[in-house]
Amino acid sequence: MSTVLTRPQEAAAAVDPSLDSGLQQSGPSRKERGQRPTAAGRLSALTGVAGRAGWKSLAVLLFLALWEFGPTYLASPATRVFLPPLHEVLAAGAKLLENGQLQSHLQASLTRSASGFGIAVVSAVVLGLLIAWYGWLNSFLNPLLELFRNTATLALLPVFTLLLGIGEESKITIVAYAAFFPVLLNTIAGVRTVDPLLIRAAKSLGLNSFRLFQKVILPSAVPTIFTGIRMAGTSSILVLIAAEMVGAKAGLGYLIVNSQMSFLIPDMYAGILTVSVLGLLVNVLLVALERHFSSWRTAVGSTS
């Protein structure tokens, strides 16, 4: 029994085969039509992105709303003096920006933090690579490094102040000390956790020690190193603020403690908010740098 043609196109193709090729060329295939993004699909994707961004920002928005309305409607008048609502803090910050005080203090803190942080990153990465590469150096320096690593940074602030004075040298040194060990330890861990199969494969291809270190070990250790760098970035800012509170004539730490002593409470909170925003921006910058230097991982993953 012959097959019954249920669709008009198939019936026409059975009568004249040339019509079948014409029908196939007349429009996109079902697969091609499925690959074209529709307006509804694009709208759904944008809605999903906006929804995820809104969900991630919800906790921050709720905190800011609590800060704005909590002191006014939930706290007592005495508490409101020491915890002003958000709009008063923002107004104080705008006034500090207008008269240039906030820029001056921010510049002083950034200069000290960037100097100490840069010294710590360069020295810690170099020393960490050497320690991880040479076992005898690790066994020689490890006890001393463990001793200093377990010494609280702020406990050494009086020592640095007595030896280096209350000028810029002591503050840059304390920042470098605080940022040194997170980078050092993560650099050592990054080198030691490289996949041994990659090292054996590179050696089988005839790479010498320098090329092996340059092409295999260092790129593989970059994500772990940047984890330490991000931790060091946070530590450098926090330790610097504490150091500026003890002995300084400029900087965000000085702004905070001086506003507190002068009973300029909104100015104090404006300085604290500036420190929080600064730490967030530093972390975002370091994450972007990590993605840039680890872009080869994304490229390898996209080809699989």
N, C-alpha and C positions, 0 to 999 in steps of 0.2 A: 504494500500500500504506500502510495506516495505521501510525503510529509505535507501536512496542512500548513500553509503560510498564514499566520495570524496577523501580521503587520502589513500595512499597505506598501511600505518601503521594500520589504522583502519580496512581496509579490511582484512589484515593478522590476526589481533586480532579477527575478527569475525569468521574466519575459525578455528583458534587454539587459545583459550584464554590464553594459557601459554605464547604465544609470547608477549601478552600485558604486563605481569609482567616483562618479560625479557627486553622489551623496556624501561620500567620505571626505571629499575635498571642499564641500560647501560650508563647513563650519568646524569649530574645534571639537575634539573628542571629549568624551565624558570625563576623562582624566584631566585634560587640559582645562575644562570648565571648572573642575574642582580645585585647581591650583590657583585660580584667579581670586585675589582678595576682594570680597564684596564690601559695599559700604557698611552693611550691618556688621561684618566681621571686623572691619577697622574700628567701628564705633565700640564694639565689644572689647577689643584689645585696649583701646584708650580708656574705657571705663574701668577695666581691670587694673591698669597701671595706676589710674587715679585712686582707685579703691585701696590698693596696697600702700600707696604713698600716704593716703589719709589715715589708714590704720596705724602705720608706723609713727605718724605725727600726733596721734590722738593722746597718748600719755603726756607728751610735752604740752599740748594745748590745755589738757585738764589741769596740769600743774600750774601753768600760767594763769588760768582762770581762778584756781584756788588762791593763788598769790594775790590776785587782783581783788576778789570779793571776800576772801576769808578774813583779812584784817578789818575790813569795814563792817561786815555783818556777823562774824562769828567770834571775833576777839574783843576783849575789853578795851576801853580807851587807853589804859596804861600799857597794854601789850601793843596797841597800834603805834605808840610812840617808837617802840624798838623794832617793829615789823611793819613798815609802811607799805601800802598797796603798790602794785606794779607800776601804775601810771606816775606815782611820785618818784619812784626810782628812775624810770625812763626820763622824766623831766630833769632830774638831777644830772643824769648822764648827758643829756642834751646841753645842759648849761656848762658842764665840764668840757664838752666838745667845743662849744662856742667860744669859751675863753682860752682854749688851747691847753688846758691842764692835762686832760686825758691823753692827748697826743704825745705830750712831753713825757708823761709817766710810762706810756706804752712803748715809746721809742727806747727809753732807758732799759726797760725790762727785756725787750726783744733783742737789743744789742748784747746784753749780758748772757741771755739764754742761748742765743745763736752761737756766740763765741764759745761758751763752755760745751754746748752740744756738739759743735763741729769738731772741737779738739777730742772729745770723748769718742765720737764715732770713728774718726780716722785712726786713733791710737788703739782702740779696742778691736776694730776689725783686723788691723795688721797683726797685733799680738795674738788675737784669737786664731787666726789662720796659721801662724807659726806654732802655737802650742798644739793645735790639732794635728799639724803635719809632722812635727818632731816630738816623739814620745819622751825623749830625755829632757826636753825643755818643760814638758808638762809635769813630769815627776819632780823637777827642780822648783818650779814656781807655784805649783798647786797649793802647798801648805800656806805660803804667804798670801796668795790670792784669797784663799778661804778665810784667813784671818781678817783681812780688810773687808771682804764681802759681807761678813756677818757683823761688822761694826756700823751702827746706825749713822747715817750721813749727818743728820743734824747734831749728833753728839760731837762731831768734829768741827762744827761751826766755830766754837770759841777758839779752837786751836788755829784754824785758818785765819781768824780775825787777829789773834795775837801775833802770828808770824807774818801776815801779809797786810795787816792794817784793815781799816774799814773802807778802803777804796774799792776800785773795780776788780783788783786782782783777787781778793778773797772771795768775792761773789762768783766770778768766772770759775775759780778753782773748785768751789763747792758744787757748782752745777756740773762741771766736768767729772768730778768724783761720783756724783749721783747717777750720771748717765753712762758711766764707763762700764759698770759690771753687767747690766742687762744686755748690752751689746756684746760684751766679751763672752759671756756664758752661752748666748744664743749662737754666736759665731762658731764656737767650739762644737756645740751640739749639731749645728747644721753641717759642718764638715764631716763629723763622725757618723752621721746617719745617712750618708750618701749610699745609694744602692750598690752593694758589692758587684752585682752583675754588670752594672754600667762601667765600673772600673776595670773588670776583667775583659769586657768587650773592647774597651778603649785600648788596653794593653795589647790585646790580640791584633789590633789594627796597626800596631807599631808606634803609638804615641809615646813620646818621652815624658819625663816627670813634669816638666814645665807645661807642655801642651795638655797633658792629662789634668793638671790642676786648673788650667785656663779654660778648657773646653768642657770638662765634665764636673769636677768637684765644685768649683766656684759657682757656676750657674745653678747647680742642684741645691746649694746651700743658701741661695739668695732669699727664698721665702722665710726661712728660719731666721736669717740675719735681720730681715726687716721686721720680724716680730719683736726682736730685741730693740731695734731702733725705735719702733712705736712706743714700747714701754719706756725707753729712755727719754723720748720726747715729752711724755707726761711727767716723768720724774723731774726732768730739768726745770719745768715750769713751776711745779709744786715746791721744790726745794728753793728755787730762787725767790718765790714769794715769801717763804719763811725767812730767808736770809735778809731780804729787804725790810722785813718788819723789825729786825733786830737793830740793824745799823745802816741806814741809807738816807739820802736826802731827795731821792727821786726813785720812781718805779711804782708798779701797781701795788706791791706789798706796802710800800711807804704810804701810798694814797689810802689804802684800806685802814691801816692802823692809825694814821694821822686823823682821818675822818672820824674814827671811833673815839679817839681821845678828845677831839674838838666837838663831839656830839653832833656831827653832821651825818646822821644815820642814813639818809637816802644816798649821799655820796659814797658811803661805805658799801652799801649794797650795789651801787653802780660799778664800783671797782671789782667786787666779787663777780658780778655778772660779766664784766669784761674779761676776767680771768677764765671763766667757763667758756665763753665764746672763743677766746684765743686757743684754749686747749682743744676745742672741737675742730677749729680750722687747721691746727697743726696735725691732728690725726687724719683729717681728710687729705691734706697734702701728702703725708707719708704713705697713705693707702694708694694714692694716685701714682706716686713714685714706685711703690712695690709692684703695681700692675704693669708699669712701663718696663721695669727691669725683669719681670717675670712673664713678659708677653710670649716668649717661646713656649711656655707651657700651654697657653691658650691655643697657639698655632698647632702644636702637636695634638692637642685634644680635638681640635676641629677637623682634623684629617681622618680621624678614626670613624 
